Amino acid sequence: MSDTATDASRNATHSNTIFKSMKDITFEQTISHQCGVTMNNSVEARAIAEFMGQKDGVIVTYQPAMIRIDGDGKLIFKMDEISDFLGREMTAEIFEVNTSTHYGRMVRIDDNTVILFGNMDEVMEFI
């Protein structure tokens, strides 16, 4: 796929964004159960974002130097699935190197699975 086609596809697919103008923000005293990760804009991060963006409830936001992946409840990152999509091995260590920051509780379940939990009640069995 050409770069122009890829950019057009990315923009059409990921027109949602978590970033809002201050005039559009409403402050509420509720718990959101959202979680997310910010990654540096790299080949691996773009593949992770593109793969995760296919999942229901996942919002991917592309910025010049970073990519945000946000979800509600939990985000499950399976290294073998990402490896298949990327076309080369993705390990939990490579995933973590590409991660600049995250919100929610990040738990490495095993060598293949990293989960971000937005609902702290769900994470209790892992801590």
Secondary structure, 3 states (H helix, E strand, C coil): CCHHHHHHHHHHHCCCCCCCCHHHCCCCCCCCCEEEEEEECCHHHHHHHHHHCCCCCCEEEECCCEEEEEEECEEEEEHHHHHHHHCCCCCHHHHHHHEEEEECEEEECCCCEEEEECCHHHHHHHC
